[in-house]
Amino acid sequence: MDKNILWKFKWDCGREGYLKGLFIAPKSEVESIVGKEIYFGEALGKHSEIFGELESSDLEQVDASDGLIKELEELFGTTVSGYNPLEYVYEEDEDDEDDE
């Protein structure tokens, strides 16, 4: 099992604002969603419809001790604050493909 890392997430949504988050995940799990479609819905208000492709520049590793990461995970779970892009990966349903 990979070592957990504390990550900072920041997504510039233009004039709508920013989505930010602090979350815990292994590097391999985070790398697996880079380049994938992320869908946050109306996270910045009605009709905001926030989605796009996650880029590595949207994520930053936070230098934190294993002890701190373990404490944060015990207190908050994997999402410490804000948005965790791992929870918003858009997976296209097989039904969606049949409709085309």
C-alpha positions as CSV (number, residue, x, y, z in Angstrom):
1,M,0.0,0.0,0.0
2,D,1.3,3.4,-0.9
3,K,2.1,6.0,1.7
4,N,-0.6,8.6,2.2
5,I,0.3,12.2,1.3
6,L,-1.4,15.5,2.1
7,W,-2.6,17.3,-1.0
8,K,-3.7,20.8,-1.7
9,F,-6.2,21.2,-4.6
10,K,-7.0,24.6,-6.2
11,W,-9.0,25.0,-9.4
12,D,-9.4,28.4,-11.1
13,C,-13.0,28.7,-12.4
14,G,-12.5,32.1,-14.0
15,R,-14.9,34.8,-12.9
16,E,-16.9,32.2,-11.0
17,G,-14.1,31.9,-8.4
18,Y,-12.0,29.0,-7.1
19,L,-12.6,25.6,-5.7
20,K,-10.1,24.6,-3.1
21,G,-9.5,21.6,-0.9
22,L,-7.1,19.7,1.3
23,F,-7.2,15.9,1.2
24,I,-5.2,12.8,2.0
25,A,-4.4,10.1,-0.7
26,P,-1.6,8.0,-2.0
27,K,0.3,9.4,-4.9
28,S,-0.7,6.6,-7.2
29,E,-4.4,7.2,-6.6
30,V,-4.0,10.9,-7.4
31,E,-1.9,10.3,-10.5
32,S,-4.6,7.9,-11.7
33,I,-7.2,10.8,-12.0
34,V,-4.9,13.4,-13.6
35,G,-6.2,13.9,-17.1
36,K,-9.7,12.6,-16.2
37,E,-12.9,14.6,-16.3
38,I,-14.0,16.0,-12.9
39,Y,-17.6,17.1,-12.4
40,F,-18.5,19.3,-9.4
41,G,-21.9,20.3,-10.5
42,E,-23.2,23.7,-9.3
43,A,-20.5,24.0,-6.6
44,L,-20.2,27.8,-7.1
45,G,-23.8,28.6,-7.2
46,K,-26.9,28.0,-9.3
47,H,-26.1,27.4,-13.0
48,S,-22.4,27.4,-12.3
49,E,-21.9,23.9,-13.7
50,I,-18.2,23.3,-12.8
51,F,-16.3,20.6,-14.7
52,G,-13.2,20.0,-16.7
53,E,-10.0,17.9,-17.0
54,L,-7.9,17.7,-13.9
55,E,-4.2,18.7,-14.5
56,S,-1.2,18.0,-12.3
57,S,-0.8,21.8,-11.9
58,D,-4.1,21.8,-10.0
59,L,-2.5,19.7,-7.2
60,E,0.3,20.3,-4.8
61,Q,1.9,17.9,-2.3
62,V,2.0,19.4,1.2
63,D,5.1,18.7,3.2
64,A,3.7,17.0,6.3
65,S,4.9,14.4,8.7
66,D,3.4,10.9,8.7
67,G,2.2,11.6,12.2
68,L,0.3,14.7,11.2
69,I,-1.3,13.0,8.2
70,K,-2.4,10.1,10.4
71,E,-3.9,12.6,13.0
72,L,-5.7,14.5,10.2
73,E,-7.1,11.3,8.7
74,E,-8.4,10.2,12.1
75,L,-10.1,13.5,12.7
76,F,-11.5,14.3,9.3
77,G,-11.2,11.2,7.1
78,T,-9.6,11.6,3.7
79,T,-11.1,15.0,3.0
80,V,-9.7,17.5,5.5
81,S,-11.4,20.6,4.1
82,G,-13.1,21.8,0.9
83,Y,-13.2,19.7,-2.2
84,N,-11.5,16.4,-2.9
85,P,-11.3,15.8,-6.7
86,L,-11.1,12.0,-6.1
87,E,-14.8,12.2,-5.0
88,Y,-15.8,14.0,-8.2
89,V,-14.3,11.9,-11.0
90,Y,-16.9,11.6,-13.8
91,E,-17.4,8.1,-14.8
92,E,-19.4,7.7,-18.0
93,D,-22.2,5.1,-17.5
94,E,-22.5,2.3,-20.0
95,D,-26.1,3.5,-20.6
96,D,-24.7,6.9,-21.7
97,E,-22.7,5.2,-24.5
98,D,-25.8,3.2,-25.7
99,D,-27.7,6.5,-26.1
100,E,-25.3,7.7,-28.8
